[in-house]
Amino acid sequence: MSPSFVSAGPTAYHGDMREFTVTLANRPGQLAQLAKLLADHGVHLESLAAVALDGESIVRFLPQEPGLARRALDEAGLHYEEHPVLDTFVHGNTDALVELTEQLARAGVNIESMYLLHTNAEGRHFALIVDDTEAARSTLGT
């Protein structure tokens, strides 16, 4: 059975889901400082990933309220990138991820980052950041 793709709609966040990317020095305390900054501004996170690469730490996160995150980062003078997120629920079995990524690849859509937000018996909830949001929406029917 082929999986179906549907927009999951809003979960705990308010409005459009956004991804923020911040690059920090890869040394002790940098992530803690960012976490404190976000917490002090009342930013609740839907998801977060941090990866060290070539002496830097790349932190990507999905805040529940993007405006609060934006304000916190701006007030701190931190450089960041912000991207729209496709909030997608994939119905199906273990092949669902294969089908999702293959459909986007066939459409020429590149996945910049991807989060598995949660799973249940019905399927998997993903947040996708892509290079062509409209093409991805059209391909997935979301």
Residue frames as qw, qx, qy, qz and C-alpha x, y, z in Angstrom:
[[0.000, 0.888, 0.460, 0.000, 0.00, 0.00, 0.00],
 [0.416, 0.430, -0.013, 0.801, 1.38, 3.37, -1.00],
 [0.255, -0.470, -0.489, 0.690, 1.53, 6.00, 1.75],
 [0.118, 0.829, 0.382, 0.392, -0.50, 9.17, 1.50],
 [0.381, -0.009, -0.237, 0.894, 0.77, 12.60, 2.45],
 [0.157, -0.836, -0.461, -0.253, -1.32, 15.19, 4.22],
 [0.090, 0.558, -0.290, 0.772, -0.60, 18.50, 5.80],
 [0.413, -0.286, -0.773, 0.388, -0.73, 17.93, 9.52],
 [0.223, -0.827, -0.269, -0.441, -1.94, 21.43, 10.22],
 [0.077, -0.689, 0.432, -0.577, -1.03, 23.31, 13.37],
 [0.686, -0.236, -0.650, 0.228, 0.03, 21.26, 16.38],
 [0.486, -0.639, -0.377, 0.462, 1.33, 23.05, 19.47],
 [0.318, -0.130, 0.124, 0.931, 2.76, 26.03, 17.58],
 [0.239, 0.750, 0.413, -0.457, 0.81, 29.12, 16.57],
 [0.379, 0.807, -0.176, -0.417, 0.61, 30.14, 12.90],
 [0.783, 0.536, -0.317, -0.007, 3.10, 29.06, 10.27],
 [0.860, -0.395, 0.164, 0.277, 5.85, 26.70, 11.33],
 [0.360, 0.874, -0.311, 0.104, 9.34, 28.13, 10.72],
 [0.895, -0.143, -0.102, 0.410, 12.86, 26.79, 11.05],
 [0.056, -0.965, 0.254, -0.037, 15.62, 28.97, 12.46],
 [0.897, 0.119, -0.144, 0.401, 19.30, 28.17, 11.89],
 [0.220, -0.942, 0.248, -0.060, 21.98, 29.72, 14.09],
 [0.814, 0.297, -0.344, 0.362, 25.72, 29.05, 13.76],
 [0.512, -0.837, 0.173, -0.084, 27.68, 29.13, 16.99],
 [0.181, 0.630, -0.742, 0.140, 31.28, 28.45, 17.94],
 [0.881, -0.132, -0.444, -0.099, 31.71, 24.78, 18.80],
 [0.284, 0.293, -0.662, 0.629, 32.80, 25.16, 22.40],
 [0.297, -0.413, -0.803, 0.310, 31.30, 24.49, 25.84],
 [0.040, -0.501, -0.435, 0.747, 28.46, 26.77, 26.88],
 [0.097, 0.101, -0.399, -0.906, 27.44, 28.11, 23.47],
 [0.345, -0.347, -0.769, -0.412, 24.30, 25.99, 23.18],
 [0.324, -0.513, -0.660, 0.443, 23.48, 26.70, 26.82],
 [0.056, -0.330, -0.062, 0.940, 23.62, 30.45, 26.13],
 [0.270, -0.079, -0.564, -0.776, 21.29, 30.08, 23.15],
 [0.388, -0.421, -0.819, -0.049, 18.91, 27.91, 25.18],
 [0.238, -0.481, -0.486, 0.690, 18.87, 30.53, 27.96],
 [0.069, 0.163, -0.210, -0.961, 18.24, 33.34, 25.49],
 [0.364, -0.228, -0.697, -0.574, 15.27, 31.49, 24.01],
 [0.405, -0.460, -0.760, 0.216, 13.91, 30.50, 27.42],
 [0.176, -0.361, -0.302, 0.865, 14.23, 34.06, 28.74],
 [0.251, 0.132, -0.286, -0.915, 12.06, 35.21, 25.81],
 [0.647, 0.151, 0.500, -0.555, 9.43, 32.53, 26.41],
 [0.543, 0.414, -0.572, -0.455, 10.31, 30.53, 23.30],
 [0.782, -0.105, 0.577, -0.214, 8.96, 26.98, 23.40],
 [0.127, 0.461, -0.756, -0.447, 10.58, 24.53, 21.00],
 [0.903, 0.186, 0.012, -0.388, 8.79, 21.96, 18.87],
 [0.958, 0.089, 0.051, 0.268, 12.14, 20.43, 17.85],
 [0.069, -0.910, 0.391, 0.119, 15.90, 21.16, 17.91],
 [0.947, 0.130, 0.039, 0.292, 18.97, 19.65, 16.29],
 [0.109, -0.917, 0.361, 0.132, 22.61, 20.67, 16.79],
 [0.940, 0.200, 0.072, 0.266, 25.56, 19.37, 14.80],
 [0.346, -0.765, 0.331, 0.430, 29.25, 20.21, 15.10],
 [0.785, 0.490, 0.251, 0.284, 31.05, 20.76, 11.81],
 [0.570, 0.468, -0.028, 0.675, 34.49, 22.29, 11.15],
 [0.316, -0.027, -0.393, 0.863, 34.73, 24.10, 14.49],
 [0.344, -0.156, -0.013, -0.926, 31.18, 25.44, 14.37],
 [0.181, 0.280, 0.895, -0.295, 27.93, 24.25, 15.87],
 [0.266, -0.151, -0.471, -0.827, 24.94, 24.49, 13.56],
 [0.165, 0.266, 0.782, -0.539, 21.74, 24.72, 15.57],
 [0.288, -0.212, -0.556, -0.750, 18.38, 24.33, 13.83],
 [0.071, 0.251, 0.806, -0.531, 15.14, 24.66, 15.73],
 [0.206, -0.476, -0.623, -0.586, 11.39, 24.88, 15.25],
 [0.050, 0.039, 0.533, -0.844, 9.83, 27.30, 17.74],
 [0.103, 0.566, 0.811, -0.104, 6.14, 27.14, 18.59],
 [0.123, 0.937, 0.267, -0.188, 5.91, 30.93, 18.18],
 [0.702, 0.317, 0.134, 0.624, 8.37, 32.13, 15.51],
 [0.038, 0.878, 0.057, 0.474, 7.85, 35.81, 16.37],
 [0.626, -0.765, 0.150, -0.017, 9.24, 35.30, 19.87],
 [0.850, -0.114, 0.250, 0.450, 12.29, 33.46, 18.52],
 [0.475, 0.638, 0.183, 0.578, 12.89, 36.14, 15.90],
 [0.220, -0.921, 0.025, -0.322, 12.68, 38.88, 18.54],
 [0.774, -0.579, 0.194, 0.167, 15.08, 37.04, 20.88],
 [0.786, 0.107, 0.268, 0.547, 17.68, 36.48, 18.15],
 [0.284, 0.774, 0.156, 0.544, 17.36, 40.04, 16.84],
 [0.391, -0.898, 0.059, -0.192, 17.71, 41.60, 20.29],
 [0.793, -0.459, 0.283, 0.285, 20.81, 39.48, 20.94],
 [0.193, 0.806, -0.416, -0.373, 22.30, 40.54, 17.61],
 [0.569, -0.167, 0.785, 0.178, 22.66, 36.94, 16.45],
 [0.372, 0.352, -0.556, -0.655, 22.77, 36.18, 12.75],
 [0.526, 0.112, 0.819, -0.202, 20.24, 33.54, 11.75],
 [0.229, 0.015, -0.686, -0.691, 18.46, 32.09, 8.76],
 [0.501, 0.204, 0.584, -0.605, 14.72, 31.51, 8.75],
 [0.186, 0.081, -0.802, -0.562, 12.86, 29.14, 6.46],
 [0.733, -0.069, 0.006, -0.677, 9.25, 28.04, 5.96],
 [0.217, -0.184, 0.951, -0.122, 8.44, 24.49, 7.05],
 [0.630, -0.057, -0.536, -0.560, 6.15, 21.97, 5.40],
 [0.445, -0.206, 0.703, -0.514, 4.24, 20.26, 8.18],
 [0.643, 0.194, -0.576, -0.465, 3.47, 16.81, 6.77],
 [0.663, -0.211, 0.642, -0.323, 1.94, 13.64, 8.14],
 [0.399, 0.334, -0.769, -0.372, 2.78, 10.46, 6.24],
 [0.858, -0.094, 0.293, -0.412, 0.31, 7.60, 6.51],
 [0.818, 0.400, -0.405, -0.085, 1.83, 4.20, 5.95],
 [0.940, -0.292, -0.020, 0.177, 4.42, 1.69, 6.95],
 [0.598, -0.541, 0.259, 0.531, 8.21, 1.74, 6.98],
 [0.519, 0.286, 0.481, 0.646, 8.31, 2.53, 3.26],
 [0.051, 0.926, 0.370, -0.055, 6.60, 5.88, 3.87],
 [0.284, -0.789, 0.233, 0.493, 9.88, 7.78, 4.23],
 [0.455, -0.060, 0.676, 0.577, 11.20, 6.19, 1.03],
 [0.266, 0.656, 0.643, 0.292, 8.09, 7.20, -0.89],
 [0.105, -0.944, -0.185, 0.250, 8.09, 10.73, 0.52],
 [0.322, -0.670, 0.386, 0.547, 11.73, 11.41, -0.35],
 [0.429, 0.103, 0.731, 0.521, 11.52, 9.72, -3.76],
 [0.229, 0.799, 0.545, 0.112, 8.47, 11.78, -4.75],
 [0.121, -0.935, 0.034, 0.331, 10.24, 15.00, -3.84],
 [0.429, -0.409, 0.584, 0.555, 13.40, 13.91, -5.68],
 [0.420, 0.398, 0.718, 0.386, 11.39, 13.09, -8.84],
 [0.109, 0.926, 0.361, 0.031, 9.91, 16.59, -8.67],
 [0.514, 0.513, -0.126, 0.675, 13.40, 18.10, -8.42],
 [0.409, -0.832, 0.036, -0.372, 12.82, 19.29, -4.85],
 [0.531, 0.288, -0.629, 0.490, 15.87, 19.21, -2.61],
 [0.648, -0.692, -0.318, -0.027, 15.37, 18.58, 1.12],
 [0.181, 0.723, -0.381, 0.547, 17.47, 21.07, 3.09],
 [0.053, -0.224, 0.811, -0.538, 16.56, 19.66, 6.50],
 [0.654, -0.265, -0.554, -0.441, 13.99, 17.30, 7.93],
 [0.227, -0.294, 0.691, -0.620, 12.65, 16.54, 11.38],
 [0.478, -0.306, -0.805, -0.173, 10.72, 13.52, 12.55],
 [0.287, -0.459, 0.236, -0.807, 8.39, 15.14, 15.06],
 [0.542, -0.168, 0.690, -0.450, 6.53, 12.04, 16.20],
 [0.351, 0.062, -0.849, -0.389, 5.22, 8.64, 15.17],
 [0.600, -0.034, 0.547, -0.583, 2.14, 6.63, 15.98],
 [0.564, 0.141, 0.813, 0.039, 0.29, 3.61, 14.60],
 [0.532, 0.756, 0.334, -0.184, -1.17, 5.74, 11.79],
 [0.661, 0.633, 0.024, 0.403, 2.11, 7.10, 10.46],
 [0.603, -0.230, -0.114, 0.755, 4.84, 9.67, 10.92],
 [0.042, 0.974, 0.208, -0.076, 4.77, 13.45, 11.41],
 [0.674, 0.042, 0.129, 0.726, 7.59, 15.25, 9.58],
 [0.048, 0.926, 0.030, -0.374, 8.69, 18.85, 9.31],
 [0.743, 0.256, 0.339, 0.517, 10.42, 19.47, 5.96],
 [0.003, -0.838, 0.132, 0.529, 12.52, 22.41, 4.84],
 [0.730, 0.321, 0.496, 0.343, 12.99, 22.34, 1.07],
 [0.289, -0.224, 0.278, 0.888, 14.47, 24.50, -1.67],
 [0.240, -0.135, -0.466, -0.841, 11.12, 24.88, -3.48],
 [0.275, 0.131, 0.717, -0.627, 8.19, 24.98, -1.08],
 [0.621, 0.347, 0.027, -0.703, 5.51, 25.43, -3.74],
 [0.570, 0.319, -0.701, -0.286, 6.77, 22.50, -5.84],
 [0.105, 0.082, -0.932, 0.338, 6.88, 20.33, -2.72],
 [0.435, 0.216, 0.490, -0.724, 3.33, 21.32, -1.75],
 [0.661, 0.375, -0.265, -0.593, 2.12, 20.53, -5.24],
 [0.436, 0.296, -0.847, -0.065, 3.95, 17.19, -5.31],
 [0.090, -0.043, -0.898, 0.429, 2.70, 16.09, -1.90],
 [0.296, -0.540, -0.623, -0.482, -0.75, 17.60, -2.28],
 [0.389, -0.465, -0.569, 0.555, -0.46, 19.55, 0.97]]
